[in-house]
Amino acid sequence: MKKKSALILFIIILGVFSLIGCSKQTSETQTSTKSDKITVTDSSGAKVEVPTNISRIADAWGAHNAVVTMLGSGDKIVATTLNAQLKPWLFKVTPKMNNAVTAFNVDASNINMEELIKTKPDILFMPTGNKNISKMSDLKIPVVQVSFKDFDSLKKCVKLTGDILGEEGKKRAEEYTSYLDEKINTLTSVTSKIPEDQKLKVLHLSDLSPLKVDGKGTIIDSWIQIAGGINVSSDVDGNTKEVSMEQILTWNPDVIIVSSTVGSADRKESINKILKDESWKKTTAVQKGRVYVNPDGVFSWDRYSAEEVLQIQWAAKTLYPGKFQSLDISKETKWFYKTFFNYSLSDNEVERILNGQAPQ
């Protein structure tokens, strides 16, 4: 009798534990279901619920296309603002982007809604403050606003994007920000010791006709400072601001850097125009032959690019070659492309990128 009672008690206890186990399993399933989405805070400060598993991406900010690619998800971009003519290196390292629909114009002021809907994106990245954001709510697509204008906000944007793109994205974001911090610290440990009156005055030209420059409150101003230069147009506020030749002559830059967005596909033509122009010849930069075209890769290095980490190194070496003799920008470029774009550059390809030329 006692044995029978003990057996009954054992069966009851076993049943209780089974119920607990089922309850726990159900709880875990519910948690898993809830984690199909996460909430992020985008660059505008808005909280957005996004899927944890993203396989189709619409990206309306050209610069951010390169960030997505750097974080390992460029092949998931199905709608973009770019094409192979605008950014040939991006499409070279990410061939699947050739299948993406150009659903937005360059500044995303116009959107082809029909084409965008056809791509069935899981998420839509848009430049912060874009006028079309309010129109997106009816599409039931999570809209994440992204932007950066200096290196701190660049790191935040990369982290935000990495968090959205999953474990591989997070891992790459961490590796990128660590590499960026390391290079900033290495460069500024040298450039911060240059006396203010010995720093080179730098003019960054964003256009030649009409003359446009990049002033304060821009990432261009930030990388010039990190590289040890003085941005002569720092009294101008913002990007691509029109100025006169008289103003440039007053600034009298020691170095002129011509943005890779200027002029024809052969950027050397832009350099030659400056070197041969009688007005430009009055500047110290032209007199000393210190006029350079900016490198151009997956995105323009100098303009809101994931390649800003290469830009600061190129700029520092260009301004002060004697202070950075051990810095091999070709080697750094090869390593970066292999690590973050999964693309092995040839020596010729590196040279073309550094000269602002498209792939052959």
N, C-alpha and C positions, 0 to 999 in steps of 0.2 A: 504493500500500500504506500509505504514511504517512497519506494522507488518510483511508483506511478506518479505521485505528487511532484516529485523532483523533476520528472520528465515533462510534466505539464508546465511547471514553472519555467523550465528551460526554453520550452517552445514559445511561451508568452514573452520572455525577455528577448528572444531572437526576433520575434515579430516587431517588438518595439524598436529595436535597433534598425530593422529593415525600413520601418516607417521614417525613422530619423534620417536614414541614408537617402531615401526617396525625396524627403523634404529638402535635404541639403542639395541634392542633384537638381531639383526643380528651381531652388533659389539661385544656383549657379547658372542655370539656363536663362533665367530671367535677367541676371546680371549681364550675361553674354549678349542677350538681345538688346539690352539698354545700351551696351557699349558699341553697337553698330553705328552709333553717331557720337561725336564729341563736340563740345562747345569751345570755340576759340575766340580770342579778342583780336580783331584785325587792325590794320594800320590806322584806321579812322577812329578806333576805340569801340567800335560796334561789336557786340557778341553775336557770333554766327554758329549755327549748328551745321556741321558738315559730316559726311559719311566717313567711316574709318577705312573703308576699302574703296579707293578711287582708281578707276581704270580709264576714264575719259575726261580730259581737261580742256576747258575753253579758257584762253588767256588773252585778254585785251590790252595788256601792257607789254610792248616789245621787249623792254629790258627784263621783265619778269619771266619771259619765255626762256631766257638764258639761265635764270636762277632755277627754274623748274628742271631744265636740262642738267645743270650742274648737280642737282640733288637726285639725279637718276631716273627722272620721269618724263624726259623730253619726248620719248616715243609714245606717251599717252596723250599728247596734245593733239586734239582733233579740230580745234578752231583757234585761229590766231589772227594777229594784226600784221604779220610779216609774210614775206615770200622769199624765194631763193635769190631774187635779184637784189632785194634790200639787204639781206644778211646771208650771203652765200656760205660763210663758214658755219653758221648754225645748222643749215640744211646739209652741209657736208658731213658734219660729225653726227648728225641725227637724221639719217636718210628717211625714216618713217614720217618726218615732218612734211615731206613732199606730198603726203596724202592728206595733210590738214587743210581745212577750208579757210580761206581768208575772209572771215566773217566780219571783220572790223577794219576801218581805215586806220591810218598810222596813229592818230591820237585818240582813237575810239570815240570820236564825236559822231560817227555814223556807224550803225550796226545793221547788218543784213539779218533781220530776225528769222526769216524763213530758213536761211542756211544754218544759222546757229541752232535752231530747234532740231533740224535734221541730224545734227551731230550727236544729239542726246548726251550732253555732258553731265557728269556727276557733280561738277563744281565749275564756277566761273570766277576767275580772277580779273579784277578791274582796277584801273588807276584810282587812287583815293580822290573823292570829290567829283568824279566824272558825272556829267549832267544826265547820262542815260541810266544811272543806277536805279532810280526810282521806277523806271519802266520794266526792270527785270523781275519785280516781285510777282507779276502775273505768270511768269514762266515756271515758277516753283523750282528754280535752280538755286542752290546756295551761292550767294555772291559774297566773295571775300575781297575787300579793298586792300590794295598793297601800294606801298610807296617807301622811298627813302631819299634823303637829301644830304646825309653825311654818313660817316662810318659807323656811328652808334646805331642809327636807324637802319643802315644796311644789315648789320648783324641781327637786329630784331626782325627784320623782314625775312631774312634767311631762316632764322629759327622758327618763325611762324609758319613758313612754307614747309619746312622740314617736319614740323609737328603734324601738319595736315597730310603729308605724303607717306606717313608710316615709318616703320623702324629704319629702313634703309635711308629715307629722307632725313630722319633725326640724326643718324650716324654721320652722314655726309655734312649736315649742317654744323654739327659739333666740330668735325675735322676742319671744315672751312674756316669757322670763326677762330679756332685755335691757330691755324696757319696765318690768318689775317692779323691777329693780335701779335703773334711772334714777329711778323715782318714790320708792322708799325713800330714796335718796340726797338727792333734792330736798327731801323732807319732813323728814328727820332733820337736814338742814343748818340748818333753822329750829327744830325742836322740841327738839333737843339743847341749844340755848342758853337754853331756858326754865329759870330757877332751880327747883330741886325744890320749894321752898315756894310757888311760884306756879303749879305745874301743877294742872290741874283733876282732882278726884277723880271717877272714872267708875264707875257701876254698870251692868253689862250683865245684863239680866234675860232668862233663857231661858224662864221660865214665871211666871205670876201665881198660879196655884192648883194645887198649892201653890207658894210662892215658891221659885224656883230661880235660881242664878247660875252664872257661869262664872269659874273661878279660874285659878291658875297652871298651867303645863304645857299650855296650850291656845293655839290660834291667836288666840282672842279676846283673851287677855292680850297676845299679841305685837302685834296691830294697835292696841290701846289705847296701848301704849308708843310705837310708831312715830308715832302721831298726837299724842304729847306729853301723854297723860293718865296718871293713876295708877289702876290697877285696884284698887278698894277691897276686892275679894274675893280679892286675891292670896294671902291666907293660907289660902284654900280650895284644895284640890287637885283639878283636873279639871273636866269639863263638867257642867252641869245638876245642881248640888249644892243640896239643899234647905237653906234657912236660915230663920231667924225674922224677923219684922218688927222685933223688938227689936235684932237684930244689924244690920239695915239702918239703923236710926235711930242706932245707935252709929257706924256708918261715915259717916253723913250725907253722901251724895254731892252733888257740885256739878252733875253731869249724870247723867241716867238715859237709857239707850238700851234700848229694848224690842225684843227680837229679832223678826224678821218671822215667826218660827214660833209666836209667842204669840197666843192668842186666836182670834177669828173672822177671816173674810176681810177685814173692814173693821177694820184695825189701829187706826183712830182711836178705836174703842170702848175698846181697852185703855188708850190714853193718857188718855181721859176718866175712866176708873175711877180711875186713879192721881191725876189732878188734883183729883178730887172727894172722895177718901178722906181722912178726918180724920188718920189716922196718917201717910199720905204727905205731907200738908201740912206736917208738921214738918221735912221735909228741905229743904235749901237749893235743891236742884234744882227742886222743885215751887214753892217760894216765888218763884223767879226765872223760872219758866216754861221751864226747860231740860230738857224731857222729849221725847224723839224716838223715832219708830219707825224701825227700820233698813230700808234699801232691800232689795228682794227681786226678783231677776231670774231668769235661767236656773237659778241655784241661790241659796240665801240668801247674800247677800254676806258676812255676818258669820260663817258657819259652814262652814269647810272648802270654800271655793268657788274656782273659777277666777277669780271676780270679786273676790278679795281685793285685787287691785291697784286696783280701783275703791273698795273698802271703806276702805282706808287714806287715800285722798284725800278721800272723803266725811267720814270721821271727823275728819281734821285740819281741814277747812273748817268742820265743825259745831262743834268745840271752840273753834277760834281763827279766826273769820271775818276778824278784823282783820289777822292775820298771813298770810292766804292769799287776799287780795282778788283776785288775778289768776287763781286756780284756778277754772275753769269746769267743774264736775262734770257738767253736762248735756252739754257738748261732748265731754268725755272719754268719757262713756258711749256717746254716738253713735259716736265713732271706734272704740271697743273692739268694739262689736257689729258694726259694718261690717267691721272688720279680721279678727276672730276667729270671728264667727258668721255672716258673710256676710249680715247682716240690717240693713236701713236703718230705724232707729227714727224715728218721727214725734215732734214735740215733745210731743204728748199721751202717747205711749207712754213716753217718757223720764220725764215727770212721774209717771206711774203706777208705774213701777219705783222711783223715788226715794221715793215715798210708801208703798211696800210693797204695792201693789195689783196684782191680776191683770189681764191684758189684757182689753179689752172684746170 
